[in-house]
Amino acid sequence: MFSFRHANSSIQLIDGFIDHIDKGIIIFKEGVFNYLDGNNSSFLDNLRTLSSLETEADIIRRKVENILYTQSLMPQLRGDIMRLLEELDNLIDLAKKNLYQFDVEIPFIPGELHQDMKKLTELAVAACESVLPAARSYFREPDKVKEKLHRAYLFEKEADKLADSIKRRVFRDMPNLKLSEKFHLRYFTLHIETISDAAEKAADLIGIIAIKRNI
């Protein structure tokens, strides 16, 4: 794809950008786990690390965009590449915003829900992690993108099912909770679920633009 001057630097920047997304979603998972386990110091460290990774990812994305425009590189694919970078950037943006909401609102999450919330987080993160290899393939082996996306869809569907199960459990099987607490739990379940939804959206885009490249 990148048979032009600045090819190596462009690919390295994109790989570095994806690396930051990967690290960010892993830190998000650690942050949720630390919050649930009451490890406040580690949770705050996760917040700081995730914020730094998100900022660095934005800087790298702007560098890539600048190269694409100023060097007039791949004009026929530029729009697709920009959209892909934006969708991937949205993954770490959502991770940071959602983790910060735990710090701001301090939701009460009953102990009997901890394992389900951890599992939901794992599924949402797994959906994101499954998208990233496909994104890398788009720039090197677009014909292999499709085979790498099925796991992202699988994890996203499993996350949706578990999120619905958690919400049903909260509203039907936990009468001791206040209605406001139930709403809060639904809200934070949705926070985590939206990350897997964003992964699905990124997967959809990668699949489409890969087909366009192969035509």
FENGINOR-V194301 format. One record per residue. N is the residue number from 1. OMEGA is omega in degrees with one decimal (* if undefined). D_LAST is the distance of its C-alpha to the last C-alpha in Angstrom with 2 decimals. Layout:
n=N omega=OMEGA d_last=D_LAST
n=N omega=OMEGA d_last=D_LAST
This chain:
n=1 omega=-174.0 d_last=14.09
n=2 omega=179.4 d_last=17.62
n=3 omega=-176.4 d_last=18.74
n=4 omega=176.9 d_last=21.31
n=5 omega=-176.9 d_last=24.83
n=6 omega=-177.7 d_last=25.55
n=7 omega=-176.2 d_last=22.70
n=8 omega=-179.3 d_last=25.13
n=9 omega=178.8 d_last=26.83
n=10 omega=-179.7 d_last=23.66
n=11 omega=179.0 d_last=22.52
n=12 omega=178.3 d_last=26.14
n=13 omega=-179.4 d_last=26.44
n=14 omega=176.6 d_last=23.40
n=15 omega=178.1 d_last=24.75
n=16 omega=177.7 d_last=28.15
n=17 omega=-179.8 d_last=26.96
n=18 omega=176.2 d_last=25.47
n=19 omega=179.6 d_last=28.71
n=20 omega=177.3 d_last=30.72
n=21 omega=-179.2 d_last=28.89
n=22 omega=179.6 d_last=29.54
n=23 omega=-177.4 d_last=33.18
n=24 omega=-178.4 d_last=33.65
n=25 omega=174.6 d_last=32.77
n=26 omega=177.9 d_last=34.99
n=27 omega=176.5 d_last=37.78
n=28 omega=179.4 d_last=37.31
n=29 omega=179.0 d_last=37.95
n=30 omega=-179.7 d_last=40.97
n=31 omega=178.6 d_last=42.23
n=32 omega=179.3 d_last=42.19
n=33 omega=-179.3 d_last=43.90
n=34 omega=177.0 d_last=46.50
n=35 omega=-178.4 d_last=47.19
n=36 omega=-178.6 d_last=47.78
n=37 omega=178.1 d_last=49.95
n=38 omega=178.6 d_last=51.98
n=39 omega=-170.2 d_last=51.14
n=40 omega=-179.5 d_last=51.37
n=41 omega=178.7 d_last=51.52
n=42 omega=177.7 d_last=48.38
n=43 omega=179.6 d_last=46.65
n=44 omega=174.6 d_last=47.53
n=45 omega=177.2 d_last=46.25
n=46 omega=178.2 d_last=42.92
n=47 omega=-178.6 d_last=42.84
n=48 omega=-179.6 d_last=43.54
n=49 omega=-179.3 d_last=41.01
n=50 omega=177.9 d_last=38.24
n=51 omega=178.9 d_last=39.14
n=52 omega=179.6 d_last=39.02
n=53 omega=179.6 d_last=35.62
n=54 omega=178.2 d_last=34.20
n=55 omega=179.8 d_last=35.70
n=56 omega=178.0 d_last=34.38
n=57 omega=177.5 d_last=30.83
n=58 omega=-180.0 d_last=31.06
n=59 omega=-180.0 d_last=32.32
n=60 omega=179.7 d_last=29.50
n=61 omega=179.3 d_last=26.87
n=62 omega=177.1 d_last=28.61
n=63 omega=178.8 d_last=28.70
n=64 omega=179.6 d_last=24.94
n=65 omega=179.5 d_last=24.52
n=66 omega=178.1 d_last=27.16
n=67 omega=-178.6 d_last=25.48
n=68 omega=-177.8 d_last=22.15
n=69 omega=-174.1 d_last=24.17
n=70 omega=179.6 d_last=27.03
n=71 omega=-179.7 d_last=25.13
n=72 omega=-176.5 d_last=22.36
n=73 omega=174.2 d_last=19.80
n=74 omega=-175.8 d_last=16.03
n=75 omega=-179.0 d_last=16.65
n=76 omega=-180.0 d_last=13.07
n=77 omega=-172.8 d_last=12.77
n=78 omega=-178.5 d_last=16.47
n=79 omega=179.1 d_last=16.63
n=80 omega=179.8 d_last=14.41
n=81 omega=179.7 d_last=16.49
n=82 omega=179.4 d_last=19.63
n=83 omega=179.3 d_last=19.02
n=84 omega=178.9 d_last=18.37
n=85 omega=179.3 d_last=21.57
n=86 omega=-179.8 d_last=23.44
n=87 omega=178.0 d_last=22.63
n=88 omega=178.3 d_last=23.66
n=89 omega=179.9 d_last=26.68
n=90 omega=179.3 d_last=27.63
n=91 omega=-178.9 d_last=28.23
n=92 omega=175.6 d_last=30.96
n=93 omega=179.6 d_last=32.27
n=94 omega=179.2 d_last=32.87
n=95 omega=180.0 d_last=34.40
n=96 omega=-178.8 d_last=36.83
n=97 omega=-176.5 d_last=37.77
n=98 omega=177.9 d_last=38.36
n=99 omega=177.5 d_last=40.42
n=100 omega=178.7 d_last=42.48
n=101 omega=174.4 d_last=43.29
n=102 omega=-179.2 d_last=45.02
n=103 omega=-176.5 d_last=47.15
n=104 omega=-170.9 d_last=47.90
n=105 omega=178.2 d_last=48.66
n=106 omega=-177.4 d_last=49.94
n=107 omega=173.4 d_last=49.07
n=108 omega=180.0 d_last=51.45
n=109 omega=-177.6 d_last=49.58
n=110 omega=-177.8 d_last=51.97
n=111 omega=-177.9 d_last=52.12
n=112 omega=177.5 d_last=51.15
n=113 omega=-174.1 d_last=47.72
n=114 omega=-177.5 d_last=47.03
n=115 omega=178.0 d_last=45.34
n=116 omega=179.3 d_last=43.05
n=117 omega=176.6 d_last=42.15
n=118 omega=179.1 d_last=41.45
n=119 omega=177.6 d_last=39.27
n=120 omega=178.0 d_last=37.35
n=121 omega=179.0 d_last=36.85
n=122 omega=-179.5 d_last=35.68
n=123 omega=179.5 d_last=33.08
n=124 omega=179.1 d_last=31.79
n=125 omega=178.7 d_last=31.62
n=126 omega=177.1 d_last=29.98
n=127 omega=178.4 d_last=27.16
n=128 omega=-178.7 d_last=26.65
n=129 omega=-179.7 d_last=27.02
n=130 omega=178.9 d_last=24.33
n=131 omega=-171.1 d_last=21.76
n=132 omega=176.0 d_last=22.48
n=133 omega=177.1 d_last=21.26
n=134 omega=178.0 d_last=17.82
n=135 omega=177.9 d_last=17.98
n=136 omega=-178.6 d_last=19.01
n=137 omega=-179.9 d_last=16.23
n=138 omega=-177.0 d_last=13.61
n=139 omega=-176.9 d_last=15.17
n=140 omega=-176.9 d_last=15.60
n=141 omega=-174.9 d_last=13.70
n=142 omega=179.0 d_last=10.78
n=143 omega=-178.9 d_last=10.31
n=144 omega=-177.3 d_last=13.90
n=145 omega=-173.1 d_last=13.84
n=146 omega=-176.8 d_last=14.15
n=147 omega=-178.1 d_last=17.16
n=148 omega=-175.3 d_last=18.92
n=149 omega=-172.2 d_last=18.90
n=150 omega=179.7 d_last=21.05
n=151 omega=178.8 d_last=24.23
n=152 omega=179.1 d_last=23.76
n=153 omega=178.9 d_last=23.69
n=154 omega=-178.8 d_last=26.64
n=155 omega=179.2 d_last=28.72
n=156 omega=179.3 d_last=28.05
n=157 omega=178.7 d_last=29.31
n=158 omega=177.1 d_last=32.29
n=159 omega=178.5 d_last=33.10
n=160 omega=-178.7 d_last=33.15
n=161 omega=-179.7 d_last=35.47
n=162 omega=178.4 d_last=37.78
n=163 omega=177.6 d_last=37.96
n=164 omega=179.2 d_last=39.02
n=165 omega=178.7 d_last=41.55
n=166 omega=-179.2 d_last=43.02
n=167 omega=178.6 d_last=43.42
n=168 omega=-179.7 d_last=45.09
n=169 omega=-179.1 d_last=47.38
n=170 omega=-173.9 d_last=48.38
n=171 omega=-176.1 d_last=49.30
n=172 omega=-170.2 d_last=50.77
n=173 omega=-178.3 d_last=52.30
n=174 omega=-175.4 d_last=53.57
n=175 omega=-177.7 d_last=56.46
n=176 omega=178.6 d_last=58.10
n=177 omega=172.5 d_last=55.40
n=178 omega=179.4 d_last=55.94
n=179 omega=178.7 d_last=53.52
n=180 omega=177.9 d_last=52.56
n=181 omega=177.8 d_last=51.78
n=182 omega=177.5 d_last=49.62
n=183 omega=-179.8 d_last=47.64
n=184 omega=178.6 d_last=47.29
n=185 omega=176.6 d_last=45.99
n=186 omega=-178.9 d_last=43.45
n=187 omega=-177.6 d_last=42.37
n=188 omega=171.7 d_last=41.86
n=189 omega=178.3 d_last=40.14
n=190 omega=177.0 d_last=37.67
n=191 omega=-178.3 d_last=37.32
n=192 omega=-178.8 d_last=36.14
n=193 omega=-177.6 d_last=33.96
n=194 omega=178.7 d_last=32.05
n=195 omega=176.7 d_last=30.75
n=196 omega=176.1 d_last=29.01
n=197 omega=178.3 d_last=27.69
n=198 omega=177.1 d_last=26.26
n=199 omega=177.9 d_last=24.61
n=200 omega=179.1 d_last=23.01
n=201 omega=177.5 d_last=21.77
n=202 omega=178.7 d_last=20.28
n=203 omega=177.6 d_last=18.64
n=204 omega=-178.7 d_last=17.10
n=205 omega=-179.6 d_last=15.69
n=206 omega=179.1 d_last=14.39
n=207 omega=-178.4 d_last=12.62
n=208 omega=-176.0 d_last=10.96
n=209 omega=175.9 d_last=10.04
n=210 omega=177.1 d_last=8.82
n=211 omega=179.1 d_last=6.29
n=212 omega=179.8 d_last=5.37
n=213 omega=-174.8 d_last=5.62
n=214 omega=179.9 d_last=3.80
n=215 omega=* d_last=0.00
